[in-house]
Amino acid sequence: MSVENSIEDTTESIMSALSDHNLSDADKEEISKIVGQLLVKTVEKTTKNQVEAAANCCGPELDLAHQIRDEMNRKKEILISNLKAMR
């Protein structure tokens, strides 16, 4: 499942759970924004943990660890840009 589909499914589930509360469009937008921010924070923390793990296990081959870190950070930035564009 793509990130976009996950966001849509999650937002729809939240809206369904709150359907009895007559939310305004602004409220719905705020909920979507909160979900997006949570995903960005999750991606950032996960990437940080992965980079640290790569550096720890590749200590003697620090060059390889740097290459892995750079690639992970590049992909993280692309994902975050895509998430922000969905707002």
N, C-alpha and C positions, 0 to 999 in steps of 0.2 A: 504494500500500500504506500502510495506517495505521501509526502509531507502535506501537500495541499489537501488530499483526500482525508488525511487524519485530522487536519484542522477543521475541515467542513463537517466531518462526522462528529467530532467533539463539540463543536459549536451547536450543531443541530440537537445533540443529546442534551446539552445545557438548556437550550431554548425550550425543548420539549418538557424538561423537568420544571421549568419556570413558567410554562404556558398559562397557568392559572393566575398569574400575577400581573397581567396586562402591562407588559414592559413597553416603554416607548422605543422608537427607533434609536434614540440617543443611548438608552440603556443597553439595547442589544449591541450597539456599536462598541460601547464600553466593555461589555463582556468579551466580545471578539478581540478587542485590544488587549485585555488582560490575558487571554489564552495565548495570543501571539507573543506577548512579553515573556510569559512563562516558558514557551518553547525556545525563545532566543536564549534565555538564561540557562535552560537545560542543555542546549547545544554548546554554549560557552563552557559550562562546567564540565561536561562530558569530554570535550576536546582538551581542556586543560588536564584532566586526569589521564587521558590517553597520551598526551605529550609527555607528561611526567613518567608514565610507565615506559614509554619508548626510550626516554633518556636513561632511566634506571637499568633497563635490560640491555641496552646497547652501550654501556659505559665505555668499554675499551674501543668501540667503533663509533666514536662521537660524531664523526662525519655522517655516518648513516643515520644516527639519531636526529641530527639537524635536518637532513633531507626529509625524514619522516615527519618531523615537526612542521617544516615548511609546507609540505603537502597537506597535512591535516588542517593547518591554519588557513590555507588557501580554500580548501573545500568548506570549512566552517564559514568563512566570509561569504562564499557564494550562497550557502544555505541561509544564512542570516539575511542577506540581501533579498533572497526570494521570499522569506517569511515577511519581511518588512513591506515588500511590494504588495503583499496580499491584504494588507490592512485597508 
